[in-house]
Amino acid sequence: MDRHVVLAEGERQKFLSLVREYEIFCGVRVLTFNITEDEFLLVLQVPKAPTKPLTDEELLVRIESLTGTAGGKKTRKLLTRLRASGQDEAAETLRNRFLARMWDVSQFMKLLEQRFAQWFNKQHDRTGTFWASRFKSVLIEGEGEALAAVAAYVEMEAARDRLANDPAHYPWCGLGQALAGDKNAQESLRIVLAASQHLAATSLSVAEAMTKYPLLIPSIAAWGEPVERIDAASQSLSTLTAEEVLEIIGRNGQVPLQDYLKLKVRYFIDGMVLGSQTYVNGVSEAIAVQSGTRRKRAARRMEGVESENLYVLGNLKKNVFSCVQKTRDLRAGTGGVAVALSASEPPTRQVAAVPASAPP
């Protein structure tokens, strides 16, 4: 967003309410999220369009779920009139105008960003561009370590930005919302935890998920000192500060994922595709077929982390790792980047396995 904009708490809450509205309208699921003073990160599950089309009533319910517009009632009247007069072709044209905006990460982000920018500008009597750049998207393997790592990275964003000591106590992230009792957030985190363990979501209760999911996430104090949280894998306490983690990686060392997440890591927002080696290579091959090129790009190990299961597509060389300084000039802002992360099913050899959110 504009580098001089700092979102107040009420503005972050408004943005979250719009996320939930367009989640319903577009037919996606927000698995987790983090909204800070100058950026947001979302983990989105974007399903394919259903083989059985939405009924008129199902479509109208989605349209009418959007607040701040009278378009839903007008659309209902128009569609009803077209059906009653036998103008089915015109009715289908009307339906398709809305259906084209569903089950697509780009459409979801476009609608969300436009709506919030319009609201914010009106509130502050301002004009001009609100978002500093187009959102970025990373295709994520929808199961296993990759999904767990990305979800934990997103949960940690406010802590890395020194806005919260612990994600559990930050109200504008998935974990904070879930622990505050939000049913939608609780169900989404149950889906993430189950998929990360290659389980069906129904095999875990919400109570189990709320107990186990926080163990995926390290906790750091606002100025970099460690806060005790049991590491789910080793059952040991993480004691490294973000600055110490950065120093280790700078010497070509590796650290556990729990410490790795204390840094700003570009792989999570610029890695194009993130997952296991098999998954990333499969997506790369599908992209090569789709684009008509013979050469496909090979999966690359994520540097600096002690994991044999985290790969990305793309070779990042500059400023891959960083940590926030102990003081921030909030008045100047940081020129944050909006990032959409799309969880996807593992690809097959078919070109159709590459969702719309994948890079061309």
Order of alpha helices (4+ residues) and beta strands (2+ residues): alpha-beta-beta-alpha-alpha-alpha-alpha-beta-alpha-alpha-alpha-alpha-alpha-alpha-alpha-beta-alpha-beta-alpha-beta-beta-beta-beta
